Amino acid sequence: MFGIGGGEIFFIIIIILMLFGSDKVPEMARTFGKFMAQLKNATNDIKHEINKSAEESGIKKDITETFDIDINPMKDIQNEVEKHKEDIENITGPIKRQL
């Protein structure tokens, strides 16, 4: 998590407890949790609005049709891997039979 280890997190918690006291920490954690939830909801709303407006204006379809974009790039990679497997089998097939 952000390159911070367990000992460092423990040290940060001790510093926070010394600065703010044990009675304020739960309240601060609740406030931080509420803030993170609001931030997540706001970003999800923005993403939803962008996708909705893109679908309404047909941008998503136009881009994929214009540039002939394949939505699944893994399909191309799998096809290449299968081709190379077949090539290797064709090359090594006679060698395996001789052994």
Distance bins in CASP14 RR format, pairs under 12 A and 6 or more apart:
PFRMAT RR
TARGET T0000
AUTHOR 0000-0000-0000
RMODE 2
METHOD distances of the structure
MODEL  1
1 8 0 0 0 0 0 1 0 0 0 0 0
1 9 0 0 0 0 1 0 0 0 0 0 0
1 12 0 0 0 0 0 1 0 0 0 0 0
2 8 0 0 0 0 1 0 0 0 0 0 0
2 9 0 0 0 0 1 0 0 0 0 0 0
2 12 0 0 0 0 0 1 0 0 0 0 0
3 9 0 0 0 0 0 1 0 0 0 0 0
4 10 0 0 0 0 0 1 0 0 0 0 0
4 11 0 0 0 0 1 0 0 0 0 0 0
4 12 1 0 0 1 0 0 0 0 0 0 0
4 13 0 0 0 0 0 1 0 0 0 0 0
5 11 0 0 0 0 1 0 0 0 0 0 0
5 12 0 0 0 0 0 1 0 0 0 0 0
6 12 0 0 0 0 1 0 0 0 0 0 0
6 13 0 0 0 0 1 0 0 0 0 0 0
7 13 0 0 0 0 1 0 0 0 0 0 0
7 14 0 0 0 0 1 0 0 0 0 0 0
8 14 0 0 0 0 0 1 0 0 0 0 0
8 15 0 0 0 0 0 1 0 0 0 0 0
9 15 0 0 0 0 0 1 0 0 0 0 0
9 16 0 0 0 0 0 1 0 0 0 0 0
10 16 0 0 0 0 0 1 0 0 0 0 0
10 17 0 0 0 0 0 1 0 0 0 0 0
11 17 0 0 0 0 0 1 0 0 0 0 0
11 18 0 0 0 0 0 1 0 0 0 0 0
12 18 0 0 0 0 0 1 0 0 0 0 0
12 19 0 0 0 0 0 1 0 0 0 0 0
12 25 0 0 0 0 0 1 0 0 0 0 0
13 19 0 0 0 0 0 1 0 0 0 0 0
13 20 0 0 0 0 0 1 0 0 0 0 0
13 21 0 0 0 0 0 1 0 0 0 0 0
13 22 0 0 0 0 0 1 0 0 0 0 0
13 25 0 0 0 0 1 0 0 0 0 0 0
13 28 0 0 0 0 0 1 0 0 0 0 0
13 29 0 0 0 0 0 1 0 0 0 0 0
14 20 0 0 0 0 0 1 0 0 0 0 0
14 21 0 0 0 0 0 1 0 0 0 0 0
14 22 0 0 0 0 0 1 0 0 0 0 0
14 25 0 0 0 0 0 1 0 0 0 0 0
15 21 0 0 0 0 0 1 0 0 0 0 0
15 25 0 0 0 0 0 1 0 0 0 0 0
16 22 0 0 0 0 1 0 0 0 0 0 0
16 24 0 0 0 0 1 0 0 0 0 0 0
16 25 1 0 0 1 0 0 0 0 0 0 0
16 26 0 0 0 0 0 1 0 0 0 0 0
16 28 0 0 0 0 1 0 0 0 0 0 0
16 29 0 0 0 0 1 0 0 0 0 0 0
16 32 0 0 0 0 0 1 0 0 0 0 0
17 23 0 0 0 0 0 1 0 0 0 0 0
17 24 0 0 0 0 1 0 0 0 0 0 0
17 25 1 0 0 1 0 0 0 0 0 0 0
17 26 0 0 0 0 0 1 0 0 0 0 0
17 28 0 0 0 0 0 1 0 0 0 0 0
17 29 0 0 0 0 0 1 0 0 0 0 0
18 24 0 0 0 0 0 1 0 0 0 0 0
18 25 0 0 0 0 0 1 0 0 0 0 0
19 25 0 0 0 0 1 0 0 0 0 0 0
19 28 0 0 0 0 0 1 0 0 0 0 0
20 26 0 0 0 0 0 1 0 0 0 0 0
20 27 0 0 0 0 1 0 0 0 0 0 0
20 28 1 0 0 1 0 0 0 0 0 0 0
20 29 0 0 0 0 0 1 0 0 0 0 0
20 31 0 0 0 0 0 1 0 0 0 0 0
21 27 0 0 0 0 0 1 0 0 0 0 0
21 28 0 0 0 0 1 0 0 0 0 0 0
22 28 0 0 0 0 0 1 0 0 0 0 0
22 29 0 0 0 0 0 1 0 0 0 0 0
24 30 0 0 0 0 0 1 0 0 0 0 0
24 31 0 0 0 0 0 1 0 0 0 0 0
25 31 0 0 0 0 0 1 0 0 0 0 0
25 32 0 0 0 0 0 1 0 0 0 0 0
26 32 0 0 0 0 0 1 0 0 0 0 0
26 33 0 0 0 0 0 1 0 0 0 0 0
27 33 0 0 0 0 0 1 0 0 0 0 0
27 34 0 0 0 0 0 1 0 0 0 0 0
28 34 0 0 0 0 0 1 0 0 0 0 0
28 35 0 0 0 0 0 1 0 0 0 0 0
29 35 0 0 0 0 0 1 0 0 0 0 0
29 36 0 0 0 0 0 1 0 0 0 0 0
30 36 0 0 0 0 0 1 0 0 0 0 0
30 37 0 0 0 0 0 1 0 0 0 0 0
31 37 0 0 0 0 0 1 0 0 0 0 0
31 38 0 0 0 0 0 1 0 0 0 0 0
32 38 0 0 0 0 0 1 0 0 0 0 0
32 39 0 0 0 0 0 1 0 0 0 0 0
33 39 0 0 0 0 1 0 0 0 0 0 0
33 40 0 0 0 0 1 0 0 0 0 0 0
33 41 0 0 0 0 0 1 0 0 0 0 0
34 40 0 0 0 0 0 1 0 0 0 0 0
34 41 0 0 0 0 0 1 0 0 0 0 0
35 41 0 0 0 0 0 1 0 0 0 0 0
35 42 0 0 0 0 0 1 0 0 0 0 0
36 42 0 0 0 0 0 1 0 0 0 0 0
36 43 0 0 0 0 0 1 0 0 0 0 0
37 43 0 0 0 0 0 1 0 0 0 0 0
37 44 0 0 0 0 0 1 0 0 0 0 0
38 44 0 0 0 0 0 1 0 0 0 0 0
38 45 0 0 0 0 0 1 0 0 0 0 0
39 45 0 0 0 0 0 1 0 0 0 0 0
39 46 0 0 0 0 0 1 0 0 0 0 0
40 46 0 0 0 0 0 1 0 0 0 0 0
40 47 0 0 0 0 0 1 0 0 0 0 0
41 47 0 0 0 0 0 1 0 0 0 0 0
41 48 0 0 0 0 0 1 0 0 0 0 0
42 48 0 0 0 0 0 1 0 0 0 0 0
42 49 0 0 0 0 0 1 0 0 0 0 0
43 49 0 0 0 0 0 1 0 0 0 0 0
43 50 0 0 0 0 0 1 0 0 0 0 0
44 50 0 0 0 0 0 1 0 0 0 0 0
44 51 0 0 0 0 0 1 0 0 0 0 0
45 51 0 0 0 0 0 1 0 0 0 0 0
45 52 0 0 0 0 0 1 0 0 0 0 0
46 52 0 0 0 0 0 1 0 0 0 0 0
46 53 0 0 0 0 0 1 0 0 0 0 0
47 53 0 0 0 0 0 1 0 0 0 0 0
47 54 0 0 0 0 0 1 0 0 0 0 0
48 54 0 0 0 0 0 1 0 0 0 0 0
48 55 0 0 0 0 0 1 0 0 0 0 0
49 55 0 0 0 0 0 1 0 0 0 0 0
49 56 0 0 0 0 0 1 0 0 0 0 0
50 56 0 0 0 0 0 1 0 0 0 0 0
50 57 0 0 0 0 0 1 0 0 0 0 0
50 59 0 0 0 0 1 0 0 0 0 0 0
50 60 0 0 0 0 0 1 0 0 0 0 0
51 57 0 0 0 0 0 1 0 0 0 0 0
51 58 0 0 0 0 0 1 0 0 0 0 0
51 59 0 0 0 0 0 1 0 0 0 0 0
51 60 0 0 0 0 1 0 0 0 0 0 0
52 58 0 0 0 0 0 1 0 0 0 0 0
52 59 0 0 0 0 0 1 0 0 0 0 0
52 60 0 0 0 0 0 1 0 0 0 0 0
53 59 0 0 0 0 1 0 0 0 0 0 0
53 60 0 0 0 0 0 1 0 0 0 0 0
54 60 1 0 1 0 0 0 0 0 0 0 0
54 61 0 0 0 0 1 0 0 0 0 0 0
54 62 0 0 0 0 1 0 0 0 0 0 0
54 63 0 0 0 0 1 0 0 0 0 0 0
54 64 0 0 0 0 0 1 0 0 0 0 0
55 61 0 0 0 0 1 0 0 0 0 0 0
55 62 0 0 0 0 0 1 0 0 0 0 0
55 63 0 0 0 0 0 1 0 0 0 0 0
57 63 0 0 0 0 0 1 0 0 0 0 0
58 64 0 0 0 0 0 1 0 0 0 0 0
58 65 0 0 0 0 1 0 0 0 0 0 0
58 66 0 0 0 0 0 1 0 0 0 0 0
59 65 0 0 0 0 0 1 0 0 0 0 0
59 66 0 0 0 0 0 1 0 0 0 0 0
60 66 0 0 0 0 0 1 0 0 0 0 0
60 67 0 0 0 0 0 1 0 0 0 0 0
60 69 0 0 0 0 0 1 0 0 0 0 0
60 71 0 0 0 0 0 1 0 0 0 0 0
61 67 0 0 0 0 0 1 0 0 0 0 0
61 69 0 0 0 0 0 1 0 0 0 0 0
61 71 0 0 0 0 0 1 0 0 0 0 0
62 68 0 0 0 0 0 1 0 0 0 0 0
62 69 0 0 0 0 0 1 0 0 0 0 0
63 69 1 0 0 1 0 0 0 0 0 0 0
63 71 0 0 0 0 0 1 0 0 0 0 0
64 70 0 0 0 0 1 0 0 0 0 0 0
64 71 1 0 0 1 0 0 0 0 0 0 0
64 72 0 0 0 0 0 1 0 0 0 0 0
65 71 0 0 0 0 0 1 0 0 0 0 0
69 76 0 0 0 0 0 1 0 0 0 0 0
70 76 1 0 0 1 0 0 0 0 0 0 0
70 77 0 0 0 0 0 1 0 0 0 0 0
70 78 0 0 0 0 0 1 0 0 0 0 0
70 79 0 0 0 0 0 1 0 0 0 0 0
72 78 0 0 0 0 1 0 0 0 0 0 0
72 79 0 0 0 0 0 1 0 0 0 0 0
73 79 0 0 0 0 0 1 0 0 0 0 0
73 80 0 0 0 0 0 1 0 0 0 0 0
74 80 0 0 0 0 0 1 0 0 0 0 0
74 81 0 0 0 0 0 1 0 0 0 0 0
75 81 0 0 0 0 0 1 0 0 0 0 0
75 82 0 0 0 0 0 1 0 0 0 0 0
76 82 0 0 0 0 0 1 0 0 0 0 0
76 83 0 0 0 0 0 1 0 0 0 0 0
77 83 0 0 0 0 0 1 0 0 0 0 0
77 84 0 0 0 0 0 1 0 0 0 0 0
78 84 0 0 0 0 0 1 0 0 0 0 0
78 85 0 0 0 0 0 1 0 0 0 0 0
79 85 0 0 0 0 0 1 0 0 0 0 0
79 86 0 0 0 0 0 1 0 0 0 0 0
80 86 0 0 0 0 0 1 0 0 0 0 0
80 87 0 0 0 0 0 1 0 0 0 0 0
81 87 0 0 0 0 0 1 0 0 0 0 0
81 88 0 0 0 0 0 1 0 0 0 0 0
82 88 0 0 0 0 0 1 0 0 0 0 0
82 89 0 0 0 0 0 1 0 0 0 0 0
83 89 0 0 0 0 0 1 0 0 0 0 0
83 90 0 0 0 0 0 1 0 0 0 0 0
84 90 0 0 0 0 0 1 0 0 0 0 0
84 91 0 0 0 0 0 1 0 0 0 0 0
85 91 0 0 0 0 0 1 0 0 0 0 0
85 92 0 0 0 0 0 1 0 0 0 0 0
86 92 0 0 0 0 0 1 0 0 0 0 0
86 93 0 0 0 0 0 1 0 0 0 0 0
87 93 0 0 0 0 0 1 0 0 0 0 0
88 95 0 0 0 0 0 1 0 0 0 0 0
88 96 0 0 0 0 0 1 0 0 0 0 0
89 95 0 0 0 0 0 1 0 0 0 0 0
89 96 0 0 0 0 1 0 0 0 0 0 0
89 97 0 0 0 0 0 1 0 0 0 0 0
90 96 0 0 0 0 0 1 0 0 0 0 0
92 98 0 0 0 0 0 1 0 0 0 0 0
92 99 0 0 0 0 0 1 0 0 0 0 0
93 99 0 0 0 0 0 1 0 0 0 0 0
END
